[in-house]
């Protein structure tokens, strides 16, 4: 009888141990691929942000491999799958990857926050906060930093002002892909340290006290395939030949064609007599300003965004 009781207790113990191991394996799913690297352009934007902060005696923000990975995943999701269609904005995620789909701000009051993506995708155990840049062409790094500096909302992240005054950024991640750039900010350090740049390999270091080899922080992540493989999920890109460029300021997107005249009339009466409808794929975008001068377009966009915060620049 005692032996049977002992066997039962041992079985229960083993079942609990197996359950614990299963949970541990499940938690390991969000490890970063060992072959993840950032680009030189992403590193350059990171340095530009810290150079800007340095002018105002603000400390540099440490670069985070975890937040860079989240940023990289997000810009590719935005480019390939466009989860930023109304009523969702640039902080949204599609249902096309190994993450929870999220429409921001529509889903923000539900249990999961879009700012939990670092915890969902990486070993980083705190929230991250994002700013995004988009243009209808390959991203220009100088345009990104100039645009973020020119808008109070974005600048507050870069300079710890406004809502972020008194907070200290302990981690930042940069992602750039085709038309999109984003930066993720975190308030706790990333234990995995900074990422490697493309072309770099992990370095083994001899420790002075033990003589054992230890890998750099970026190398301790798991070596698996990236969660986004552009070649596998994206059709070939048809790049347009160079030609005349027009910049449009869009205030509404994804409008049913039957409703487009109503919105054009509405914005015309609001002081935009040149408002027009731009049709694409059976939907319409409402433009309130157009020009061939990019600088003029950026200045006008800043003005319009004071009234219509979701306005954006379309380049055709």
N, C-alpha and C positions, 0 to 999 in steps of 0.2 A: 504493500500500500504506500509506504514511504517512498519507495523507488518510483512508483507510478506518478506520485505527486511531484517528485523531483524532475521527472521527465517532462511533465506538463509545464512546469515552471521554466525549464530550459527551452521548450518549444516557444513559449510566449516571449521569452527574452530574445530568441533568434528572430521571431517575426518582427518585433520592435526594431531590432538592429537592421533587418532588411529594409524596413520602411524608412528608417533614417538614411540608409545608403541611397535608396531610391530618390528621396528628397534632395540629397546632396548632388546626385547626378543631374536632377532636374534643374538645380540652381546653376550648374556648370554650363547650361545651354547658352547663357548670355555672355560667355567669354568672348574676347575679341580675337579675330583671326591673327595668327602669328605673322601672316604675310601682309598685314595692313600697313600702309605707308601714306603719308600726306605728300602733296606736290610742292614744288618750289614756290608756285604762286600762292598756295595756302600759307606757307611759311612767311612769304613776303607780306601778305595782308596782316598776319599776326604781328609781325614786327612793326608795321605801320600803326597798328592800334596802340602798341606799347610806346612807340615814339611820340604819338599824340599825347598820351597820358604823361609822359616824362616832361613835356613842356609845362605842365601844370603841377609838377612835383608829386604826381601820383605814382605809386609803385607799379612795377610790371606785373601782369597777371600770368601765372605759370601756365604753360601749354599742357593740355591734358589729352592723352591718347584716347581715353574713354569718350570725352566730349567731342573730339575730332571724329571719332568713329560714328557717333550719333549724327553729327553734322554732315558727314559724307553720305550716310544712308539717306538722310532727309533730302538733300539737294538732288540726289538721283531719283528719289521717289517723286519729288515735285516735277522734275523734268520729264520722266517717262510716263507717269500716271496722272499727273495734274489733279491731286486731291483738293486744290485750292479753288475749285469752282463754287460759285455761290450756292448755298449760304455759307460755305466754308472759306477760310482765308489761308494765307501762306503757312500758318502754323499747323495745318491739318496733315494727316497721314492717310494714305490709301489702304485698301484691303489687299494689296498685292505683295506683301512681304511678311516676314515672320515677326510681326508686331501687331498690336491691336489698332484697328482702324480708328481714326479720330477726326471729327469735324469740329474745328475751332472757329468761333466760340460756342457753337450750338451744343456740343457735348460736354462743355466744361463743368457744368453743375452735376454731372453724373459722378459715379464713384471714383473713376480713374481720371487723373489730370494729364493733359498733354505734356506737362512739365515733368512727368514721371518717366519719360522715354529713356533717359540715361539709366535709370534703375531697371527698366525693362530689357534693354539691349546690351548692357555692359555691367561690369562689377561695381561701377560707381554707385554709391548708396545714398545719394541725395538728389534733390530736384535740380533741374537745369532750366535756364531761361534763354529764349532765343530771339534774335533779330534776323530779318531776312532782307535780301536785296534781289530784285529781278529786273532784267531788261530784255527786250525782244532781239537779242543778239548775244554773241559771246561776251561774257562778263569782262569788263575793264576794271582792274584793281583800283586805279585812281578814282574812278567814278564811284565805286563802292564806298571807300572811306570818306570821300567828299559828301556823298549823299547822306551817310549815317551821321556825319558831323553837322549837317545842315538842318536836320529835323530833331526837335527837342526830345521826342520819344526815344529815338535811337541813340542820340547823344547822351541821354541819361544813363544808358548802359555803359557806354565807353568811359564816362567820366564820374560814375557814381554820384549823380545828381538826381534831383526830383525824388521819385519813389525809392531810388536806390541810394540816396544819401545816407551815410552812416553805415552802409554795408560794405563788406570787403570781398572782392572776388578772389577766390583761391584757385580757380581753374577756368580755362577757356578752351573751346574747340572751334576750329575753322573748317568749313566745307565749301568747295567751289566746284560747280559742274555746269558746263555750257552756259545757260541763261541765268543761273541761280548762284547766290552766295549766301551763307548764313554763319552766324557766330552763336555759340552756346556758352552761357556763363554759369558757373557754379560757386557756391559759398563754402564748400569744404574741399580740401586738397584731394587730388587723385592719387591713390597709393601706387598706381601703375606708372606714374610719371609722364614724361612727354613722349610723343610718337617718334618713330623714325621717319626720315625723308626718303622718297623713292631713290633707290640705288644704294642706300645704307644697309648694312647687315648688323645683327646684334653682336655686341662685343663682350667677350668673356674677360672678367677681371679677377686677378689674384687677390684674395683678402689677406691682409697683413698678419692677422692673429691665427687663422686656421690653415691658410695655404690652399683652401678649397676654391674652386672656380664658381663664381656666381654670375648669372646673366644680368644684363641691364634690365631696368624695370619694364621697358617695352617688350622684352623678349619672353617674359613669363606668361604672357597670354597664350591661349591654346592655338595650335597651328591647324586651322581648318579653312575651308573656302570662304571668301567673303559672302555676306548675305545678299549682296546685289551683284549680279554678273551682267553687265550691260549687253554683252554680246549675245547672251542667251535670252534676255527679256525684251530687247529693243529692236525694232525694225531698222534697216539702214536709213541713215539720215540723208535727206535731200537738201544740201546746202544751196541757197540761192546765190546767183552770181551778183557781183557788186553792181549797184545802180543807184538811182536817186532814192533818198531815204526821207520818210515823213514820220514825225513823232506825233502821236495822238495821246491826249490825256483822257483816260477812260474812267467814268464814274459809276457805271453799272455794267455787269457782264452777265452772260447766260440768260439774256432776256428773250422770251418767246417773240417770234417775229410779229405776231399780231399786236403785241403790246408796245413795240418799238416806237410807233408814231406818237403814242401817248407820252412816253418818257422824253422824246425829243421836244415835244411841245412844253412839257413841264420845265425842262432845263433852259429852254429858250426864254421862258417867262421869268426864270430865276437870274437872268443877266448873262446868259450864254447864247447870243443870237446865232452863233455858228454851230450849235449843237447838231449832231448828225448820228445816224445809225450805221454801224459797220457790221455787215452780215458775214457769218462764218458757220459752216456746218449746221445750218438750220436754226441758228440762234443769232442774237444781235448783241453788240456792245454799243454803249452810248458814249460818244466822244463829245467833249465840250470845248476842246481846243486842239489846234493842229499847227505844226510848223516844221520847217526843214532844219531849224537851228536847235541843236541839242541843248545848248546852254540856256536858251530862252525857254525851252520846254521844261527843264529842271527848275528854273526859277518860277515858272507859272504853276508847276506841279506843287511846289511848296506852298504857294498862295492858296491853291484850290483845296489842298488837304486840310487847311484850317477849318473848312466848312464841310468837306467830304473826305473823311479820314481814310477811306478805303480806295481813294483815287490812285491810279497807277499809270505808268507810261508804257505805251505800245509803240514799237518801232516797226515800220513796214517799208 
